[in-house]
Amino acid sequence: PWQGLPVIAVLLLLANAGVRHARHHAVLRLPGGEADRQDKQGPALLAAVGGFLGHNREDNESSSVYMSYAWNLLMRLALPGDANEVLMEVPKNSAKDLPALESAFLFSTLTVFLTAVAFSILRQAYPDVYAHRAKLYEETNEAASASPGYTPHISRSSSFNSISTLGLNGGANGINGASNGATNGATNGVSGGSGLASPVSPTKRTGPPSETGPLLAQSSGFFGWLPAVWSVTDDQIIAAAGLDGFMLIEYCRLVQLLLLLVGTATVGLLCPLHYFNGEAYEDKLSRLGVGPLLKHKASPSLLWIHAGTVWFVVLVSLKLLFMAQRRFLERRFKWLSEMPLPRATTLLVENIPAPCRSDEALRDYFARVFSVDVVEAAYVVRRTSKLCALRKRKAEVQYAFLVAQAKWDRAGRRPGKRPMVHSLAGSQDAIELHRLQLRELRARIAEERCRVEAGVTVMDNEVCSEAGFVTFTSRQWCRLALQERYCANASEFVVSMPPDPGDVLYENLAQPMAIRQTGGLLCWLSLIAIFCLWMPVVFSIASATKLSALRKHVVLVEMVCHQFPTVHSFLEGVLATAALNFFMAMMPSFLMFVVRRFLSVESGGKAQLKLQGWYFSFQVIFVLLVTTIGRSFILRVEQIVKDWTSIFELLAQTLPDASHFYLNYFVFGWVTACLELLRAANLAKYLAFRAVTTPEEAREWSEPENQDSYGIGARMASVALMASTALVYCTCSPVITIVAWVYFTLCRLVYTYLLVFAETKKPDQGGHPWVVALNHTLVGLAIFVVLAVGVLFKRAGASYPALATCPALLAIWVGHRRLENMVWRTLPFEAVAKADHVARAKSKDSGQEPARVGQYAQPELMWSPDESPARQRQYVSRRRRTM
């Protein structure tokens, strides 16, 4: 789970290597020296830079100290002020925190209510944006009464629609590049060669009518969506959102139950003990927390109760995680056994040798290894960058054509009001110009397709890539092929389970393996750059948004706070947490940009997993452990490297004194969770597209939501971070379990509605993000134990209770190993054989072939209805006559 730790390690190594060779004349005093330090900041920074450039000079001081000083100089440029001021820390606990918390509570409660009202109004005004899936379920109920064997097909093509490449779709499927996003109009059921998605069409049901029939029974009325959400069943959620979406909701349920059990023990036991042991404590809110334990001499019995509570939290957490994982395994195995064809019988093959880089050659190779009757088909990924660019251009022209037609329609279609395109060559009729451009582009696209397919037959290296897909005739043969090594060179014919056919990023698979491996190194360097630049930017803006800074520099804020003390408490409770929430909300976009630019992942789901791991690591550093950074991040790392036991004291000295900040952080989190209901970006795109096309097409183009911030990766990382924060502070400030429980209740409500009734169904990974989230929860649990040991030993001076608590770390490690031993990636082979037997029996009874969902073929090479083979030949011949 700690995928961000290598970034820190590389940063530290580069820092030590660079400043070790810093020039001797630039050596100056250590941080915290006398007043003349500011005059020598420039030479010090040059010394560090000179070290990176390779200057060879002896340095008599510690290299890490110099790099730390250079780091602090960078911070000073962003944060002018007192030299001894801490660069970044959240507000410490004080007696003023209770009024601030009350103000934040009132603000968040009112905002949540107003958001629910606004959402209910928008849901009735724009059902295509906020209740489209509910409309589909209503159509299903009507169709089921006449024909119980049918249900509307939830199209997933919107995540790859052509308009996503115009910068109008907010990231589409997370990492869809311009080429792949622009090329799928042909497979989305287009008409007239426009590349536009078709309306939803009914297809065969995959389950009983009761799975979706009752969903709208209680959804009418202004707040009718609330009972509809609470009445939805697990099977209905899985059918609508996939196993990934269901496990996100299941994780919220798990944390709800965990906080209920832990909160009952901590609030019911620790709060009274803390309160009556801190009678002389002036901070009323801290009396409920661990404050009296740190400020006054605590009784031994209270210390032992704390140690016992830590063990209770650890054991209950592990027990619930194991139970939840066992339930997940049942659903995972069911998902694997019911996986549709061709995904269930297909393997992704990478690093294919040159003699096998064609469909026929790849199929012949696996037919020789196994049998001719075993291999059904093979497909080598083509390099189609030029074709994708043409289809992107076609989508742009098609959109301009629709806009021109819409303008003419609004003008009453009068001949003198036809829209015109003005250029240096003169004025032209916009509609006729775009129609001619579309005709030309169709011909060029047809010609390029012919060129690509001709190149595959002769194994042209400019066309054939090193990746492909091999489909077998049964699940058993596919499973056996997955476990084999095919050549003496283990790097050739690397096989793995394929992603969903609608989630494959063919442009990434088409890249040479050398470029894909180089992208991994560039990705880590980019993460280091983000880490180095993010801290001064975020810290400087966070410093500028402090209430003390605003009162000092903004006269209006000073006047209002002076006249209305209640406003002062409100701003103090909201500003700090709002600033941190805002800047961390932008982090997924930066991380996903790195994934798109450098990592050639084979699917959008794999990109979401990368984002989930990195985003959680960054949040742990910048949110949960931000108060431990202090003046220098590098000095903190150096301190831990020199003496790993100092981490206990470091956490104990910093985290408990910031517990009130995280209370406000959770309360403000209520607002951020509910704001997702409004789907502001989707509504804006829908309104813009509806002005030029039909409501159905406008809805298709406005979906999906931005997968950088609202995909399964970012959402899972966020809820895992909040769960870890609640666990870390559950004994330091037991009240946090209450506000955290409310937060996860709202998340469960919001995500259930969005995933089931509003958002389009995404390609499913079968619960892989859930497994990552469980490991992240164990990380938070480990931080909790380290903090508890530090508080008992370093601050309360209780060595024996601290020693009794230490083995809880071993219990967490054993729990982690136990979770790892629960095999979830593949089915047991006997279950694979049973799934094949059931599929053959169903096919024999029905007399039909098993249903297939999608195909492993590049959509830009598929023919749309207006591009039949005969029409393709007409396009090519017409273009050649005009050349």
Secondary structure, 3 states (H helix, E strand, C coil): CCCCHHHHHHHHHHHHHHHCCCCHHHCCCCCCCCHHHHHHHHHHHHHHHHHHCCCCCCCCCCHHHHHHHHHHHHHHHHCCCCCCCCCECCCCCCCCHHHHHHHHHHHHHHHHHHHHHHHHHHHHHCHHHHCHHHHHHHHHHHHHHHCCCEEECCCCHHHHCHHHHHCCCCCCCCCCCHHHHCCHHHHCCCCCCCCCCCCCCEEECCCCHHHCHHHHCCCCCCCCHHHHHHHCCHHHHHHHHHHHHHHHHHHHHHHHHHHHHHHHHHHHHHHHHHHHHCCCCCCHHHHCCCHHHHHCCCCHHHHHHHHHHHHHHHHHHHHHHHHHHHHHHHHHHHHHHCCCECHHHEEEEECCCHHHCCHHHHHHHHHHHCCCCCEEEEEEEECCHHHHHHHHHHHHHHHHHHHHHHHHHHCCCCHHHCCEEEECCEEEEHHHHHHHHHHHHHHHHHHHHHHHHHHHHCCCCCCEEEEEEEEECCHHHHHHHHCCCCCCCCCCCEEECCCCHHHECHHHHCCCHHHHHHHHHHHHHHHHHHHHHHHHHHHHHHHHCCHHHHHHHCHHHHHHHHHCHHHHHHHHHHHHHHHHHHHHHHHHHHHHHHHHHHCCCCEHHHHHHHHHHHHHHHHHHHHHCHHHHECCHHHHHHHHHHCCCHHHHHHHHHCHHHHHHHHHHHHHHHHHHHHHHHCHHHHHHHHHHHCCCCHHHHHHHHCCCCHHHHCHHHHHHHHHHHHHHHHHCCCCCCCHHHHHHHHHHHHHHHHHHHHHHHCCCCCCCCCHHHHHHHHHHHHHHHHHHHHHHHHHHHHCCCHHHHHHHCHHHHHHHHHHHHHHHCCCCCCCHHHHHHHHHHHHHHHHHHCCCCCECCCCCCHHHCCCCCCCHHHHHHHHHHHHHHC
